[in-house]
Each structure stands twice: as C-alpha cells, then as structure tokens.
C-alpha cells in the first residue's frame, strides 16, 4: 500500500505543478496585454505632445507671415510719405504708419512669447521621447521574456500531463477513483500527511489507534474529519 500512496502523492504533486503552469499560462497573456496598453498609452501621450508642438510651430509660421506682411505694409506707407502733396494726406499716412507700427510691435511680442513656449515644449517633447525609448526597451524586453516563458511552459505542461497519465495507469482503478472523488469535492488536495496524530489537511487530531494503524501503511486510510487520504510522514519537531 505504501507504493500506491507514493504514486498518489507523486500524482498529486504532478497535477499541482500542472495547475500552477496552467494558471501562469493564463496570467502571462493578461500581463502582456497590460504592458502593451501601458506602452500604447505612453506612445499616445508623446504623440499628443508632438501634435501640440506642431500646432505651435504652425502658429509661429502664421505669425511670422503676418508680421512680414505688416512690415511690408509699413515700408510702403513710409515710402508714400515722399509722394504726398497736402498736409492732410501727410497726417493720414503718419496715422497709418503709427497703426502699422503698433500692430507689428504687438505681433513681435506675441512671437517672442511663442518662441519661449516653443522652447519649453520642444524640451518637454525631447524628454518624453527619451522616456518613450526607455519604455519601449523595457516593454520589448518583458514581452520577449514572457513569450519565451509561455513557450517553455507549454513544454513543461505537456511533460506534466504525460507523467500524470503514466502515474494514473500504475494506480489501481478503485484507489484512483477515490482520489479523484476527493480532489473534485472542493477540498483542494486529496492526499495529506499526518504527524503526531494531526492531519495536515484539516489540522485536527485523529484517534491514536488510527495513527498507529497509519504508520504501518497496510491499507488506504482517510481522515475521519476531512475525508482526505492520509499517510504517516515523520517530520522534525
């Protein structure tokens, strides 16, 4: 019977390992999707900053063109001063020149303010692009690592399933059926050890007579409290 118990214990270990592998195989794609979403969000944030920068550059080009047009208009007005024939016309052109100068001055101030904003935004975009490059390296490294782990897990799972199948063939049908019933009843594990008359499945004491019988390993015994298959295992105090 000890041999059958050892087979059951090994089967349980193998199935537990398979369960952990399956859980990990489910977890990794979720983690990969999470990392991908984080990377996409980082890319979107950088792209948004770059779009803002391009809009600011476009605004600057438009203001430059507007200022150039104003300066050309101012130049033409000044040239017309030498062509006027009456004082009224002269005063009118002076007023026109003053208006152009004020408009051009305001536009120059706006351009200077815009240049400061551009400098700050360009520095911000450059920093975010550098951060994105670092994020990309981390993301690609983690993705590669998780992809490789998934590949390795597939092989490990196949090995566990194959070993489980072989172990089940070596276990008598009635014992295997008992093991499966307990395992599927929601108790977690089906086979647990007992030491110093305490079941390590439910952590309750078993009768001394049953404990003595358990140490002989002559029959398949279940815990009277939790109904798990139990076996004697010497442990350090």
C-alpha positions in Angstrom: 0.0 0.0 0.0 2.9 2.3 0.7 3.8 2.1 -3.0 0.3 3.1 -4.0 0.4 6.0 -1.6 3.7 7.2 -3.1 2.2 7.0 -6.5 -0.8 9.1 -5.3 1.5 11.6 -3.7 3.6 11.9 -6.9 0.4 12.2 -8.9 -0.9 15.0 -6.7 2.5 16.8 -7.0 2.4 16.5 -10.7 -1.2 17.7 -11.1 -0.5 20.6 -8.7 2.5 21.6 -10.9 0.3 21.3 -14.0 -2.3 23.5 -12.3 0.4 26.2 -11.5 1.6 26.1 -15.1 -1.9 26.5 -16.4 -2.5 29.4 -14.0 0.7 31.0 -15.2 -0.2 30.5 -18.8 -3.4 32.4 -18.2 -1.7 35.1 -16.2 1.1 35.9 -18.7 -1.1 37.0 -21.6 -3.0 39.2 -19.2 0.2 40.8 -18.1 1.4 41.1 -21.7 -1.8 42.9 -22.6 -1.4 45.2 -19.6 2.2 46.1 -20.6 1.0 46.7 -24.2 -1.8 49.0 -23.0 0.7 50.9 -20.9 3.1 51.3 -23.8 0.3 52.4 -26.2 -0.8 55.0 -23.6 2.8 56.3 -23.4 3.0 56.5 -27.2 -0.3 58.3 -27.4 0.8 60.8 -24.8 4.0 61.6 -26.7 2.1 61.8 -29.9 -0.3 64.3 -28.3 2.6 66.4 -27.2 4.1 66.3 -30.7 0.8 67.4 -32.2 0.7 70.3 -29.8 4.2 71.2 -30.8 3.4 71.1 -34.5 0.4 73.2 -33.9 2.5 75.8 -32.1 5.1 75.8 -34.9 2.3 76.3 -37.4 1.0 79.2 -35.3 4.5 80.7 -35.2 4.8 80.4 -39.0 1.5 82.1 -39.5 2.5 85.0 -37.1 5.8 85.3 -38.9 4.0 85.6 -42.2 1.6 88.1 -40.7 4.4 90.2 -39.3 6.3 90.2 -42.6 3.1 91.4 -44.3 2.7 94.1 -41.7 6.3 95.2 -42.2 5.9 95.3 -45.9 2.8 97.5 -45.5 4.7 99.7 -43.1 7.5 100.1 -45.6 5.1 101.1 -48.4 3.4 103.6 -46.1 6.7 105.2 -45.3 7.6 105.4 -48.9 4.4 107.1 -49.7 5.3 110.0 -47.3 7.6 111.3 -50.0 4.8 111.3 -52.6 2.1 113.2 -50.7 1.2 116.8 -51.8 -1.0 118.0 -49.0 -0.7 118.2 -45.2 -3.9 116.3 -44.8 -2.6 113.3 -46.8 0.7 113.6 -44.8 -1.1 113.4 -41.5 -3.2 110.5 -42.7 -0.2 108.4 -43.7 1.5 109.2 -40.4 -1.5 107.8 -38.6 -1.4 104.8 -40.9 2.3 104.3 -40.1 1.6 104.5 -36.4 -1.1 101.9 -36.6 1.1 99.5 -38.5 4.0 100.0 -36.0 1.7 99.3 -33.1 0.3 96.1 -34.8 3.8 94.9 -35.8 5.0 95.6 -32.2 2.2 93.5 -30.7 2.9 90.8 -33.2 6.6 90.8 -32.3 5.7 90.5 -28.6 3.4 87.5 -29.4 6.1 85.8 -31.5 8.7 86.3 -28.6 6.2 84.8 -26.1 5.5 82.0 -28.6 9.2 81.2 -29.0 9.6 80.8 -25.3 6.6 78.4 -25.2 8.1 76.6 -28.2 11.5 76.2 -26.4 9.8 74.7 -23.4 7.6 72.4 -25.4 10.4 71.2 -27.6 12.4 70.3 -24.4 9.4 68.5 -23.0 8.8 66.5 -26.2 12.5 65.6 -26.3 12.4 64.3 -22.7 9.2 62.4 -23.3 10.7 60.8 -26.5 13.7 59.7 -24.5 11.4 58.3 -21.8 9.4 56.5 -24.5 12.6 54.9 -25.9 13.4 53.6 -22.5 9.8 52.4 -22.0 10.0 50.7 -25.4 13.1 48.8 -24.5 11.6 47.6 -21.2 8.3 46.7 -22.9 10.0 44.7 -25.7 12.3 43.0 -23.2 9.4 42.0 -21.0 7.4 40.9 -24.0 10.2 38.7 -25.3 10.8 37.2 -21.8 7.1 36.4 -21.3 6.8 35.0 -24.8 9.8 32.7 -24.2 8.3 31.7 -20.8 5.0 30.8 -22.4 6.9 28.6 -24.9 8.7 26.9 -22.0 5.5 26.5 -20.0 3.9 24.7 -22.9 6.6 22.1 -22.9 6.5 21.8 -19.1 2.7 21.3 -19.1 3.0 18.6 -21.8 5.5 16.8 -19.6 3.3 17.1 -16.5 0.3 15.8 -18.4 2.2 12.9 -19.8 3.6 12.0 -16.4 0.2 12.2 -14.8 -1.2 9.9 -17.4 1.5 7.3 -16.8 1.0 7.6 -13.0 -2.7 7.0 -13.4 -2.1 3.8 -15.4 0.0 2.5 -12.5 -2.6 3.2 -9.8 -5.4 0.7 -9.2 -8.7 1.9 -10.6 -10.6 1.9 -7.2 -7.8 3.9 -5.5 -7.6 6.4 -8.4 -11.4 6.8 -8.3 -11.3 7.5 -4.6 -8.5 10.1 -5.2 -10.5 11.8 -8.0 -13.7 11.9 -5.9 -11.9 13.7 -3.0 -10.0 16.0 -5.4 -13.1 17.1 -7.2 -15.1 17.6 -4.0 -13.6 21.0 -3.4 -11.2 20.1 -0.6 -8.2 21.3 -2.5 -5.7 18.4 -2.1 -6.8 14.8 -1.8 -3.7 13.3 -0.1 -2.2 14.8 3.0 0.3 13.8 5.7 -0.2 13.1 9.3 2.3 13.8 12.1 1.9 13.5 15.8 -1.7 12.4 15.3 -2.6 15.7 13.5 -3.9 15.7 9.9 -2.2 18.4 7.9 -5.2 18.8 5.7 -7.7 19.9 8.3 -5.3 20.4 11.2 -7.4 18.2 13.5 -6.3 15.2 15.6 -7.0 11.7 14.6 -7.6 8.8 17.0 -4.3 7.2 18.4 -5.4 3.8 17.2 -5.8 5.1 13.7 -2.5 6.9 13.9 -0.8 3.6 14.9 -2.5 1.8 12.0 -1.5 4.6 9.6 2.2 4.2 10.4 2.1 0.6 9.2 0.9 1.7 5.7 -1.0 -1.5 5.1 -4.4 -0.1 4.0 -5.7 3.1 2.4 -6.9 5.3 5.2 -8.9 8.5 5.1 -9.1 11.2 7.8 -12.2 10.8 9.9 -12.6 14.6 10.0 -11.9 15.8 6.4 -12.2 12.5 4.5 -8.8 13.1 2.7 -6.5 10.2 2.1 -3.8 10.4 4.8 -0.4 8.9 5.2 2.2 9.0 8.0 5.2 11.2 7.5 7.9 11.8 10.0 8.7 15.4 10.5 11.2 17.3 12.6 9.7 18.8 15.7 
